[in-house]
Amino acid sequence: MSTSPAPTRRVTTWWLEQTSPGDLAPARTPAREAGLRVARAAVPSPEFSRFLYTAVGQDVTWTDRLVWDVARWRAFLERPGVETWVAYEHDTPAGFLELDPGPEGAVEVSYFGLIPAFRGRGIGGLLLAEGVARAWDLASRWPGVSPTRRVWLHTCSKDGPYALANYRRRGFRVFDTREAEEPAIAAPGPWPGAVVDES
């Protein structure tokens, strides 16, 4: 008995970088400036980080960390130099940016995004600009972490339609592009059982 092949989709992935603090372009300040702030989540909290990850990634197929247990989240968050920067609108979490330092002064923006209800209003540009600025001065807060020489990230065609343009507006340059066929999986939804209908 033959079975039909699992559905796939073609995905383009872009790798981008900055190699100097001067590469970072400031963001336009959103109209609701008075109610916006960006702050670091200075206490490692697996529960809070998982909430941010699922809330932001619910409709863009962020699935790799859904299987992480509390111990794995905590081990990651407690690594020297790992930071989570959160955008708040009137003290409500709107999105986050995660920094993960690597060897030779390379800092990865490992995750960045907004909860769907907060997208399209300029908050992402503000959060990205602030988070990348904090990537460039990361070593000043972490004795033993190498001074930042490069900030990099990757995004793909599964992310929001404006993700690549937002990174470019903040001064990131594409240094590699790849295309591949990947399994077509449903977006996970914001909590178990709440799968987002992509039809």
N, CA, C and O atoms as a DFTB+ gen file, in Angstrom:
796 C
 N C O
     1  1       0.851      -1.188       0.000
     2  2       0.000       0.000       0.000
     3  2       0.889       1.241       0.000
     4  3       1.717       1.411       0.895
     5  1       0.725       2.100      -0.988
     6  2       1.565       3.286      -1.093
     7  2       0.947       4.434      -0.299
     8  3      -0.270       4.525      -0.136
     9  1       1.803       5.279       0.175
    10  2       1.339       6.471       0.879
    11  2       1.851       7.689       0.139
    12  3       2.934       7.671      -0.445
    13  1       1.061       8.742       0.172
    14  2       1.482       9.965      -0.502
    15  2       2.578      10.641       0.315
    16  3       2.579      10.571       1.544
    17  1       3.507      11.295      -0.375
    18  2       4.595      11.952       0.349
    19  2       4.068      13.083       1.226
    20  3       3.061      13.718       0.912
    21  1       4.772      13.319       2.332
    22  2       4.386      14.405       3.227
    23  2       4.526      15.737       2.489
    24  3       5.479      15.925       1.732
    25  1       3.597      16.655       2.700
    26  2       3.681      17.944       2.007
    27  2       4.912      18.737       2.440
    28  3       5.320      18.695       3.601
    29  1       5.488      19.453       1.493
    30  2       6.647      20.297       1.779
    31  2       6.401      21.692       1.222
    32  3       5.461      21.919       0.460
    33  1       7.263      22.616       1.616
    34  2       7.233      23.950       1.029
    35  2       8.655      24.462       0.892
    36  3       9.546      24.094       1.658
    37  1       8.847      25.318      -0.100
    38  2      10.167      25.879      -0.348
    39  2      10.384      27.061       0.583
    40  3       9.567      27.980       0.644
    41  1      11.499      27.025       1.308
    42  2      11.796      28.058       2.301
    43  2      13.126      28.723       1.952
    44  3      14.129      28.050       1.719
    45  1      13.114      30.046       1.920
    46  2      14.338      30.820       1.730
    47  2      14.811      31.326       3.085
    48  3      14.027      31.884       3.854
    49  1      16.093      31.132       3.377
    50  2      16.691      31.605       4.629
    51  2      17.795      32.601       4.304
    52  3      18.641      32.362       3.442
    53  1      17.765      33.721       5.014
    54  2      18.780      34.761       4.850
    55  2      19.572      34.901       6.140
    56  3      18.994      34.929       7.227
    57  1      20.899      34.989       6.026
    58  2      21.771      35.302       7.160
    59  2      22.239      36.739       6.998
    60  3      22.681      37.139       5.922
    61  1      22.138      37.515       8.075
    62  2      22.481      38.929       8.022
    63  2      23.444      39.278       9.152
    64  3      23.522      38.569      10.155
    65  1      24.185      40.388       8.977
    66  2      25.150      40.772      10.001
    67  2      25.378      42.274      10.015
    68  3      25.094      42.989       9.054
    69  1      25.907      42.720      11.154
    70  2      26.538      44.019      11.308
    71  2      27.950      43.759      11.812
    72  3      28.168      42.833      12.593
    73  1      28.897      44.556      11.379
    74  2      30.285      44.353      11.787
    75  2      30.862      45.563      12.508
    76  3      32.060      45.603      12.791
    77  1      30.029      46.541      12.804
    78  2      30.456      47.730      13.532
    79  2      29.246      48.355      14.205
    80  3      28.151      48.318      13.645
    81  1      29.415      48.937      15.410
    82  2      28.278      49.634      16.027
    83  2      27.714      50.729      15.132
    84  3      26.530      51.054      15.213
    85  1      28.558      51.296      14.282
    86  2      28.096      52.331      13.372
    87  2      27.149      51.837      12.293
    88  3      26.501      52.641      11.623
    89  1      27.060      50.527      12.118
    90  2      26.119      49.969      11.140
    91  2      24.670      50.117      11.582
    92  3      23.762      50.135      10.752
    93  1      24.454      50.224      12.898
    94  2      23.090      50.234      13.426
    95  2      22.392      51.549      13.097
    96  3      22.866      52.624      13.464
    97  1      21.271      51.453      12.410
    98  2      20.470      52.629      12.061
    99  2      19.339      52.783      13.077
   100  3      18.665      51.803      13.395
   101  1      19.120      53.995      13.590
   102  2      18.054      54.182      14.576
   103  2      16.686      53.951      13.962
   104  3      16.505      54.023      12.746
   105  1      15.727      53.670      14.837
   106  2      14.355      53.422      14.378
   107  2      13.511      54.672      14.553
   108  3      13.765      55.500      15.428
   109  1      12.514      54.786      13.711
   110  2      11.510      55.835      13.899
   111  2      10.751      55.546      15.189
   112  3      10.377      54.402      15.448
   113  1      10.524      56.571      15.990
   114  2       9.802      56.381      17.245
   115  2       8.309      56.272      16.961
   116  3       7.741      57.167      16.335
   117  1       7.657      55.192      17.407
   118  2       6.215      55.047      17.156
   119  2       5.403      56.176      17.786
   120  3       5.850      56.837      18.724
   121  1       4.212      56.378      17.255
   122  2       3.354      57.464      17.732
   123  2       2.984      57.297      19.205
   124  3       2.785      58.285      19.912
   125  1       2.892      56.052      19.668
   126  2       2.484      55.815      21.058
   127  2       3.692      55.768      21.985
   128  3       3.749      54.941      22.895
   129  1       4.648      56.648      21.755
   130  2       5.912      56.628      22.475
   131  2       5.734      56.619      23.988
   132  3       6.464      55.915      24.686
   133  1       4.782      57.383      24.508
   134  2       4.660      57.534      25.956
   135  2       4.394      56.209      26.654
   136  3       4.781      56.028      27.808
   137  1       3.740      55.287      25.971
   138  2       3.409      54.017      26.610
   139  2       4.367      52.901      26.297
   140  3       4.126      51.761      26.694
   141  1       5.470      53.192      25.582
   142  2       6.396      52.149      25.161
   143  2       7.691      52.204      25.959
   144  3       8.203      53.279      26.271
   145  1       8.210      51.024      26.283
   146  2       9.534      50.945      26.891
   147  2      10.131      49.589      26.546
   148  3       9.406      48.640      26.248
   149  1      11.458      49.504      26.589
   150  2      12.182      48.256      26.371
   151  2      13.035      48.015      27.597
   152  3      13.793      48.894      28.008
   153  1      12.922      46.835      28.187
   154  2      13.651      46.532      29.408
   155  2      14.187      45.111      29.350
   156  3      13.608      44.237      28.706
   157  1      15.300      44.898      30.033
   158  2      15.887      43.573      30.094
   159  2      15.216      42.736      31.177
   160  3      14.989      43.210      32.290
   161  1      14.902      41.498      30.843
   162  2      14.429      40.532      31.841
   163  2      15.659      39.982      32.546
   164  3      16.219      38.972      32.122
   165  1      16.081      40.639      33.618
   166  2      17.380      40.359      34.238
   167  2      17.389      39.076      35.066
   168  3      18.461      38.540      35.350
   169  1      16.230      38.579      35.453
   170  2      16.158      37.329      36.216
   171  2      15.808      36.206      35.244
   172  3      14.732      36.237      34.645
   173  1      16.685      35.214      35.068
   174  2      16.355      34.099      34.172
   175  2      15.060      33.410      34.598
   176  3      14.966      32.898      35.714
   177  1      14.077      33.397      33.727
   178  2      12.774      32.814      34.048
   179  2      12.320      31.931      32.898
   180  3      11.833      32.444      31.891
   181  1      12.466      30.606      33.022
   182  2      11.996      29.715      31.957
   183  2      10.532      29.940      31.601
   184  3      10.156      29.892      30.430
   185  1       9.707      30.187      32.619
   186  2       8.275      30.352      32.367
   187  2       7.999      31.596      31.530
   188  3       7.206      31.549      30.589
   189  1       8.652      32.712      31.870
   190  2       8.436      33.952      31.125
   191  2       8.998      33.838      29.711
   192  3       8.356      34.263      28.750
   193  1      10.193      33.265      29.583
   194  2      10.788      33.128      28.260
   195  2       9.965      32.204      27.370
   196  3       9.814      32.460      26.176
   197  1       9.433      31.131      27.948
   198  2       8.592      30.243      27.143
   199  2       7.296      30.944      26.726
   200  3       6.819      30.759      25.606
   201  1       6.739      31.738      27.618
   202  2       5.554      32.513      27.256
   203  2       5.852      33.425      26.061
   204  3       5.079      33.462      25.104
   205  1       6.969      34.159      26.113
   206  2       7.321      35.054      25.015
   207  2       7.523      34.277      23.722
   208  3       7.046      34.682      22.662
   209  1       8.235      33.157      23.818
   210  2       8.527      32.338      22.638
   211  2       7.238      31.838      21.978
   212  3       7.094      31.916      20.758
   213  1       6.311      31.330      22.778
   214  2       5.076      30.790      22.196
   215  2       4.141      31.899      21.726
   216  3       3.469      31.747      20.707
   217  1       4.090      33.006      22.452
   218  2       3.186      34.090      22.074
   219  2       3.627      34.753      20.770
   220  3       2.792      35.077      19.925
   221  1       4.936      34.955      20.602
   222  2       5.446      35.582      19.389
   223  2       5.467      34.596      18.225
   224  3       5.137      34.959      17.096
   225  1       5.851      33.361      18.494
   226  2       6.026      32.384      17.421
   227  2       4.811      31.591      17.043
   228  3       4.901      30.679      16.220
   229  1       3.656      31.916      17.629
   230  2       2.450      31.111      17.440
   231  2       2.003      30.972      15.995
   232  3       1.449      29.937      15.626
   233  1       2.230      31.994      15.161
   234  2       1.731      31.944      13.787
   235  2       2.853      31.907      12.747
   236  3       2.590      32.019      11.550
   237  1       4.108      31.748      13.201
   238  2       5.235      31.694      12.273
   239  2       6.066      30.429      12.469
   240  3       7.271      30.423      12.218
   241  1       5.421      29.375      12.913
   242  2       5.987      28.021      13.040
   243  2       7.287      27.960      13.839
   244  3       8.217      27.251      13.456
   245  1       7.355      28.706      14.954
   246  2       8.454      28.487      15.893
   247  2       8.115      27.236      16.699
   248  3       7.195      27.249      17.517
   249  1       8.847      26.176      16.469
   250  2       8.528      24.902      17.134
   251  2       9.714      24.257      17.837
   252  3       9.514      23.378      18.675
   253  1      10.960      24.670      17.521
   254  2      12.107      23.915      18.018
   255  2      12.216      23.898      19.529
   256  3      12.712      22.921      20.089
   257  1      11.766      24.954      20.216
   258  2      11.888      24.988      21.678
   259  2      10.636      24.511      22.411
   260  3      10.615      24.490      23.642
   261  1       9.616      24.137      21.687
   262  2       8.399      23.680      22.361
   263  2       8.640      22.425      23.188
   264  3       7.906      22.157      24.139
   265  1       9.664      21.658      22.833
   266  2       9.957      20.418      23.563
   267  2      10.905      20.650      24.735
   268  3      11.165      19.718      25.497
   269  1      11.425      21.853      24.902
   270  2      12.351      22.120      26.003
   271  2      11.628      22.026      27.343
   272  3      10.540      22.575      27.517
   273  1      12.248      21.321      28.286
   274  2      11.702      21.306      29.635
   275  2      12.288      22.479      30.427
   276  3      13.117      23.229      29.909
   277  1      11.856      22.635      31.681
   278  2      12.286      23.773      32.495
   279  2      13.797      23.777      32.675
   280  3      14.426      24.834      32.632
   281  1      14.384      22.599      32.877
   282  2      15.826      22.531      33.108
   283  2      16.606      23.021      31.886
   284  3      17.616      23.710      32.030
   285  1      16.143      22.668      30.693
   286  2      16.864      23.103      29.500
   287  2      16.715      24.607      29.287
   288  3      17.678      25.281      28.922
   289  1      15.513      25.136      29.513
   290  2      15.321      26.578      29.441
   291  2      16.254      27.284      30.431
   292  3      16.938      28.241      30.069
   293  1      16.279      26.815      31.659
   294  2      17.089      27.476      32.685
   295  2      18.571      27.416      32.327
   296  3      19.281      28.409      32.484
   297  1      19.044      26.274      31.852
   298  2      20.458      26.137      31.488
   299  2      20.824      27.127      30.394
   300  3      21.902      27.720      30.426
   301  1      19.933      27.308      29.426
   302  2      20.208      28.272      28.360
   303  2      20.216      29.697      28.895
   304  3      21.150      30.455      28.633
   305  1      19.186      30.064      29.640
   306  2      19.037      31.440      30.108
   307  2      20.120      31.849      31.089
   308  3      20.421      33.036      31.215
   309  1      20.715      30.880      31.792
   310  2      21.746      31.198      32.778
   311  2      23.148      31.215      32.195
   312  3      24.110      31.454      32.925
   313  1      23.289      30.965      30.895
   314  2      24.606      31.073      30.273
   315  2      25.072      32.520      30.302
   316  3      24.279      33.423      30.038
   317  1      26.358      32.763      30.623
   318  2      26.852      34.139      30.673
   319  2      26.638      34.877      29.350
   320  3      27.029      34.396      28.286
   321  1      26.016      36.041      29.435
   322  2      25.807      36.879      28.266
   323  2      24.478      36.706      27.566
   324  3      24.098      37.555      26.760
   325  1      23.757      35.630      27.850
   326  2      22.427      35.475      27.251
   327  2      21.493      36.505      27.886
   328  3      21.383      36.584      29.109
   329  1      20.832      37.284      27.053
   330  2      19.927      38.323      27.550
   331  2      18.620      38.307      26.771
   332  3      18.589      38.003      25.579
   333  1      17.540      38.642      27.476
   334  2      16.223      38.798      26.869
   335  2      15.768      40.228      27.094
   336  3      15.646      40.681      28.232
   337  1      15.514      40.942      25.990
   338  2      15.027      42.310      26.041
   339  2      13.572      42.319      25.596
   340  3      13.234      41.781      24.542
   341  1      12.716      42.933      26.401
   342  2      11.268      42.864      26.195
   343  2      10.713      44.253      25.920
   344  3      11.027      45.205      26.634
   345  1       9.891      44.368      24.886
   346  2       9.146      45.597      24.613
   347  2       7.819      45.533      25.352
   348  3       7.123      44.519      25.316
   349  1       7.478      46.626      26.019
   350  2       6.213      46.730      26.744
   351  2       5.424      47.921      26.211
   352  3       5.986      48.986      25.956
   353  1       4.130      47.733      26.048
   354  2       3.227      48.849      25.780
   355  2       2.287      48.970      26.961
   356  3       1.495      48.067      27.230
   357  1       2.375      50.079      27.661
   358  2       1.597      50.282      28.885
   359  2       1.745      49.072      29.811
   360  3       0.768      48.531      30.329
   361  1       2.995      48.674      29.996
   362  2       3.389      47.590      30.908
   363  2       2.866      46.211      30.516
   364  3       2.838      45.301      31.345
   365  1       2.457      46.052      29.275
   366  2       2.030      44.753      28.747
   367  2       3.094      44.249      27.767
   368  3       3.460      44.977      26.845
   369  1       3.601      43.021      27.941
   370  2       4.616      42.516      27.004
   371  2       4.090      42.517      25.568
   372  3       3.009      42.003      25.282
   373  1       4.891      43.114      24.669
   374  2       4.507      43.198      23.259
   375  2       5.397      42.355      22.362
   376  3       4.991      42.000      21.255
   377  1       6.606      42.026      22.816
   378  2       7.536      41.246      22.016
   379  2       8.870      41.157      22.724
   380  3       9.044      41.713      23.808
   381  1       9.820      40.452      22.107
   382  2      11.116      40.277      22.755
   383  2      12.218      40.088      21.728
   384  3      11.974      39.789      20.559
   385  1      13.437      40.275      22.210
   386  2      14.648      40.022      21.439
   387  2      15.621      39.300      22.356
   388  3      15.828      39.707      23.499
   389  1      16.211      38.235      21.853
   390  2      17.118      37.412      22.656
   391  2      18.529      37.485      22.082
   392  3      18.722      37.327      20.876
   393  1      19.517      37.724      22.948
   394  2      20.918      37.790      22.561
   395  2      21.653      36.569      23.081
   396  3      21.459      36.151      24.222
   397  1      22.503      35.998      22.227
   398  2      23.254      34.788      22.579
   399  2      24.693      34.952      22.095
   400  3      24.960      34.786      20.905
   401  1      25.637      35.278      23.004
   402  2      27.020      35.491      22.571
   403  2      27.719      34.182      22.228
   404  3      27.522      33.161      22.888
   405  1      28.534      34.234      21.189
   406  2      29.310      33.083      20.769
   407  2      30.788      33.393      20.798
   408  3      31.198      34.397      21.381
   409  1      31.597      32.550      20.181
   410  2      33.051      32.760      20.191
   411  2      33.472      33.959      19.354
   412  3      32.774      34.377      18.430
   413  1      34.627      34.495      19.704
   414  2      35.279      35.576      18.940
   415  2      34.417      36.821      18.816
   416  3      34.456      37.510      17.796
   417  1      33.644      37.109      19.843
   418  2      32.881      38.344      19.866
   419  2      31.683      38.390      18.944
   420  3      31.191      39.475      18.636
   421  1      31.196      37.241      18.494
   422  2      30.006      37.189      17.640
   423  2      28.766      37.009      18.515
   424  3      28.662      36.029      19.253
   425  1      27.842      37.939      18.435
   426  2      26.608      37.870      19.217
   427  2      25.447      37.607      18.260
   428  3      25.236      38.352      17.303
   429  1      24.715      36.558      18.526
   430  2      23.561      36.224      17.696
   431  2      22.285      36.816      18.278
   432  3      22.039      36.706      19.479
   433  1      21.480      37.438      17.437
   434  2      20.093      37.736      17.790
   435  2      19.336      36.445      17.497
   436  3      18.882      36.209      16.378
   437  1      19.211      35.616      18.531
   438  2      18.691      34.268      18.301
   439  2      17.184      34.242      18.094
   440  3      16.677      33.379      17.377
   441  1      16.463      35.169      18.708
   442  2      15.025      35.294      18.463
   443  2      14.636      36.756      18.575
   444  3      15.187      37.502      19.385
   445  1      13.687      37.150      17.759
   446  2      13.161      38.511      17.779
   447  2      11.776      38.486      17.159
   448  3      11.559      37.838      16.135
   449  1      10.844      39.189      17.777
   450  2       9.522      39.291      17.179
   451  2       8.522      39.898      18.132
   452  3       8.809      40.119      19.308
   453  1       7.337      40.164      17.602
   454  2       6.248      40.757      18.364
   455  2       5.071      39.805      18.431
   456  3       4.850      39.013      17.516
   457  1       4.320      39.883      19.509
   458  2       3.041      39.196      19.610
   459  2       2.129      39.764      18.509
   460  3       2.132      40.976      18.290
   461  1       1.354      38.926      17.815
   462  2       0.604      39.402      16.644
   463  2      -0.175      40.692      16.845
   464  3      -0.193      41.532      15.946
   465  1      -0.816      40.880      17.982
   466  2      -1.651      42.068      18.197
   467  2      -0.854      43.362      18.213
   468  3      -1.439      44.438      18.096
   469  1       0.476      43.288      18.356
   470  2       1.296      44.492      18.465
   471  2       2.084      44.786      17.190
   472  3       2.866      45.736      17.157
   473  1       1.892      43.996      16.156
   474  2       2.656      44.188      14.931
   475  2       2.097      45.326      14.091
   476  3       0.929      45.695      14.207
   477  1       2.976      45.882      13.225
   478  2       2.553      46.865      12.253
   479  2       2.434      48.278      12.769
   480  3       1.830      49.120      12.105
   481  1       3.003      48.575      13.961
   482  2       2.859      49.911      14.545
   483  2       4.198      50.544      14.885
   484  3       4.242      51.551      15.592
   485  1       5.295      49.968      14.390
   486  2       6.606      50.552      14.634
   487  2       7.309      50.065      15.887
   488  3       8.450      50.447      16.144
   489  1       6.648      49.232      16.667
   490  2       7.260      48.745      17.904
   491  2       8.446      47.843      17.592
   492  3       9.444      47.864      18.312
   493  1       8.351      47.049      16.526
   494  2       9.429      46.131      16.176
   495  2      10.723      46.847      15.841
   496  3      11.800      46.404      16.239
   497  1      10.626      47.953      15.111
   498  2      11.831      48.708      14.786
   499  2      12.503      49.253      16.025
   500  3      13.727      49.211      16.148
   501  1      11.698      49.767      16.947
   502  2      12.227      50.289      18.207
   503  2      12.897      49.197      19.026
   504  3      13.997      49.392      19.544
   505  1      12.237      48.043      19.146
   506  2      12.797      46.928      19.907
   507  2      14.069      46.407      19.265
   508  3      15.046      46.128      19.961
   509  1      14.070      46.273      17.949
   510  2      15.259      45.763      17.268
   511  2      16.432      46.725      17.434
   512  3      17.550      46.290      17.709
   513  1      16.194      48.021      17.272
   514  2      17.276      48.991      17.423
   515  2      17.847      48.962      18.837
   516  3      19.065      48.977      19.014
   517  1      16.981      48.922      19.837
   518  2      17.451      48.889      21.228
   519  2      18.176      47.586      21.523
   520  3      19.233      47.598      22.153
   521  1      17.623      46.459      21.076
   522  2      18.248      45.170      21.340
   523  2      19.607      45.026      20.683
   524  3      20.531      44.484      21.289
   525  1      19.745      45.502      19.454
   526  2      21.032      45.404      18.762
   527  2      22.048      46.343      19.409
   528  3      23.228      46.003      19.501
   529  1      21.607      47.518      19.858
   530  2      22.517      48.394      20.601
   531  2      23.044      47.685      21.846
   532  3      24.212      47.841      22.203
   533  1      22.196      46.916      22.501
   534  2      22.620      46.173      23.696
   535  2      23.517      44.992      23.328
   536  3      24.325      44.548      24.145
   537  1      23.380      44.483      22.109
   538  2      24.316      43.450      21.653
   539  2      25.716      44.030      21.520
   540  3      26.702      43.374      21.853
   541  1      25.799      45.266      21.029
   542  2      27.115      45.884      20.837
   543  2      27.797      46.227      22.152
   544  3      29.027      46.250      22.207
   545  1      27.041      46.496      23.217
   546  2      27.695      46.793      24.506
   547  2      27.537      45.655      25.522
   548  3      27.656      45.862      26.730
   549  1      27.268      44.461      25.010
   550  2      27.018      43.301      25.878
   551  2      28.153      43.049      26.870
   552  3      27.893      42.777      28.042
   553  1      29.397      43.133      26.421
   554  2      30.536      42.795      27.283
   555  2      30.641      43.733      28.481
   556  3      31.227      43.365      29.499
   557  1      30.086      44.934      28.377
   558  2      30.154      45.872      29.506
   559  2      29.324      45.391      30.689
   560  3      29.542      45.837      31.815
   561  1      28.378      44.489      30.450
   562  2      27.528      43.954      31.518
   563  2      27.957      42.559      31.959
   564  3      27.447      42.042      32.952
   565  1      28.890      41.945      31.229
   566  2      29.245      40.550      31.488
   567  2      30.768      40.390      31.519
   568  3      31.384      40.163      30.477
   569  1      31.375      40.504      32.690
   570  2      32.817      40.253      32.776
   571  2      33.146      38.855      32.250
   572  3      32.483      37.877      32.596
   573  1      34.159      38.777      31.424
   574  2      34.549      37.484      30.854
   575  2      33.983      37.223      29.477
   576  3      34.465      36.336      28.773
   577  1      32.964      37.979      29.072
   578  2      32.418      37.842      27.720
   579  2      33.223      38.751      26.790
   580  3      33.454      39.916      27.110
   581  1      33.644      38.228      25.655
   582  2      34.468      38.989      24.713
   583  2      33.718      40.204      24.177
   584  3      32.507      40.141      23.966
   585  1      34.425      41.303      23.958
   586  2      33.784      42.470      23.337
   587  2      33.163      42.092      21.986
   588  3      33.728      41.302      21.230
   589  1      32.022      42.653      21.706
   590  2      31.298      42.324      20.485
   591  2      32.029      42.875      19.266
   592  3      32.390      44.051      19.216
   593  1      32.235      42.008      18.295
   594  2      32.849      42.397      17.023
   595  2      31.887      42.225      15.849
   596  3      32.116      42.740      14.755
   597  1      30.806      41.487      16.105
   598  2      29.859      41.184      15.031
   599  2      28.525      40.820      15.658
   600  3      28.481      40.101      16.657
   601  1      27.439      41.312      15.078
   602  2      26.084      40.932      15.483
   603  2      25.422      40.304      14.264
   604  3      25.426      40.883      13.178
   605  1      24.857      39.122      14.448
   606  2      24.298      38.424      13.299
   607  2      22.977      37.759      13.673
   608  3      22.636      37.618      14.848
   609  1      22.250      37.358      12.638
   610  2      20.972      36.669      12.831
   611  2      20.597      35.983      11.530
   612  3      21.244      36.166      10.499
   613  1      19.553      35.199      11.599
   614  2      18.979      34.685      10.361
   615  2      17.461      34.796      10.430
   616  3      16.861      34.755      11.504
   617  1      16.866      34.937       9.267
   618  2      15.419      34.973       9.143
   619  2      15.046      34.164       7.912
   620  3      15.909      33.840       7.095
   621  1      13.784      33.841       7.775
   622  2      13.382      33.023       6.629
   623  2      12.010      33.438       6.143
   624  3      11.327      34.248       6.770
   625  1      11.623      32.880       5.035
   626  2      10.353      33.240       4.406
   627  2       9.147      32.760       5.216
   628  3       8.017      33.129       4.894
   629  1       9.351      31.956       6.244
   630  2       8.256      31.570       7.135
   631  2       7.950      32.659       8.157
   632  3       6.862      32.684       8.735
   633  1       8.917      33.567       8.384
   634  2       8.694      34.665       9.318
   635  2       7.739      35.681       8.703
   636  3       7.282      35.511       7.572
   637  1       7.445      36.727       9.447
   638  2       6.524      37.742       8.952
   639  2       7.001      38.362       7.647
   640  3       8.201      38.362       7.372
   641  1       6.090      38.890       6.840
   642  2       6.454      39.406       5.514
   643  2       7.376      40.622       5.558
   644  3       8.005      40.954       4.553
   645  1       7.465      41.291       6.711
   646  2       8.287      42.498       6.800
   647  2       9.584      42.277       7.567
   648  3      10.331      43.226       7.803
   649  1       9.863      41.025       7.961
   650  2      11.025      40.757       8.811
   651  2      12.328      41.157       8.126
   652  3      13.129      41.892       8.705
   653  1      12.548      40.687       6.914
   654  2      13.808      40.962       6.227
   655  2      14.000      42.467       6.030
   656  3      15.094      42.984       6.256
   657  1      12.958      43.164       5.618
   658  2      13.057      44.607       5.405
   659  2      13.359      45.340       6.704
   660  3      14.110      46.315       6.702
   661  1      12.787      44.885       7.811
   662  2      13.045      45.515       9.108
   663  2      14.519      45.380       9.479
   664  3      15.134      46.343       9.938
   665  1      15.081      44.203       9.285
   666  2      16.501      44.010       9.597
   667  2      17.378      44.901       8.722
   668  3      18.346      45.493       9.200
   669  1      17.039      44.990       7.458
   670  2      17.833      45.843       6.556
   671  2      17.728      47.312       6.944
   672  3      18.714      48.044       6.869
   673  1      16.550      47.746       7.353
   674  2      16.392      49.146       7.770
   675  2      17.233      49.470       8.998
   676  3      17.641      50.617       9.178
   677  1      17.496      48.490       9.835
   678  2      18.325      48.724      11.024
   679  2      19.812      48.583      10.720
   680  3      20.633      48.687      11.631
   681  1      20.180      48.347       9.450
   682  2      21.584      48.333       9.064
   683  2      22.201      46.963       8.889
   684  3      23.414      46.863       8.704
   685  1      21.406      45.899       8.941
   686  2      21.942      44.562       8.697
   687  2      22.134      44.334       7.205
   688  3      21.356      44.820       6.384
   689  1      23.182      43.587       6.864
   690  2      23.484      43.222       5.480
   691  2      23.399      41.713       5.321
   692  3      23.857      40.970       6.189
   693  1      22.816      41.256       4.220
   694  2      22.738      39.825       3.918
   695  2      24.125      39.330       3.517
   696  3      24.779      39.920       2.657
   697  1      24.576      38.224       4.158
   698  2      25.852      37.635       3.760
   699  2      25.710      36.211       3.241
   700  3      26.681      35.634       2.752
   701  1      24.517      35.640       3.340
   702  2      24.294      34.308       2.775
   703  2      22.795      34.111       2.591
   704  3      21.991      34.609       3.379
   705  1      22.430      33.382       1.546
   706  2      21.037      33.054       1.259
   707  2      20.977      31.606       0.801
   708  3      21.803      31.171      -0.002
   709  1      20.004      30.858       1.306
   710  2      19.839      29.460       0.900
   711  2      18.363      29.142       0.743
   712  3      17.509      29.736       1.401
   713  1      18.078      28.189      -0.147
   714  2      16.709      27.705      -0.334
   715  2      16.681      26.211      -0.111
   716  3      17.625      25.504      -0.463
   717  1      15.598      25.728       0.475
   718  2      15.473      24.302       0.751
   719  2      14.001      23.936       0.846
   720  3      13.153      24.776       1.147
   721  1      13.713      22.666       0.584
   722  2      12.374      22.134       0.812
   723  2      12.289      21.668       2.264
   724  3      13.153      20.933       2.742
   725  1      11.240      22.103       2.956
   726  2      11.043      21.710       4.350
   727  2       9.646      21.135       4.521
   728  3       8.747      21.458       3.745
   729  1       9.450      20.289       5.525
   730  2       8.103      19.786       5.787
   731  2       7.140      20.938       6.045
   732  3       7.477      21.889       6.752
   733  1       5.966      20.853       5.483
   734  2       4.943      21.880       5.701
   735  2       4.190      21.533       6.979
   736  3       3.318      20.664       6.983
   737  1       4.535      22.220       8.055
   738  2       3.886      21.945       9.342
   739  2       3.002      23.122       9.723
   740  3       3.251      24.259       9.322
   741  1       1.973      22.834      10.497
   742  2       1.060      23.882      10.937
   743  2       1.724      24.750      11.992
   744  3       2.542      24.268      12.775
   745  1       1.373      26.035      12.013
   746  2       1.834      26.899      13.091
   747  2       1.312      26.348      14.412
   748  3       0.190      25.843      14.468
   749  1       2.120      26.438      15.494
   750  2       1.772      25.734      16.720
   751  2       0.671      26.361      17.545
   752  3       0.082      25.674      18.380
   753  1       0.364      27.639      17.352
   754  2      -0.604      28.301      18.218
   755  2       0.052      28.747      19.510
   756  3       1.170      28.328      19.813
   757  1      -0.630      29.599      20.284
   758  2      -0.019      30.185      21.470
   759  2       0.035      29.269      22.691
   760  3       0.720      29.581      23.665
   761  1      -0.676      28.148      22.649
   762  2      -0.635      27.202      23.769
   763  2      -1.022      25.830      23.247
   764  3      -1.589      25.735      22.158
   765  1      -0.738      24.771      23.978
   766  2      -1.018      23.409      23.473
   767  2      -2.484      23.272      23.061
   768  3      -3.398      23.625      23.807
   769  1      -2.674      22.753      21.859
   770  2      -4.012      22.527      21.344
   771  2      -4.599      23.673      20.557
   772  3      -5.625      23.517      19.895
   773  1      -3.940      24.852      20.626
   774  2      -4.471      26.031      19.935
   775  2      -3.751      26.250      18.627
   776  3      -3.163      27.310      18.411
   777  1      -3.788      25.260      17.745
   778  2      -3.082      25.331      16.475
   779  2      -3.692      26.424      15.604
   780  3      -4.913      26.528      15.484
   781  1      -2.836      27.229      15.004
   782  2      -3.290      28.305      14.124
   783  2      -3.690      27.708      12.769
   784  3      -2.920      26.951      12.177
   785  1      -4.869      28.038      12.285
   786  2      -5.351      27.569      10.984
   787  2      -4.703      28.407       9.900
   788  3      -4.980      29.603       9.800
   789  1      -3.833      27.797       9.073
   790  2      -3.136      28.539       8.024
   791  2      -3.833      28.436       6.677
   792  3      -3.284      28.888       5.673
   793  1      -5.026      27.856       6.625
   794  2      -5.719      27.701       5.343
   795  2      -6.341      29.022       4.896
   796  3      -6.966      29.083       3.837
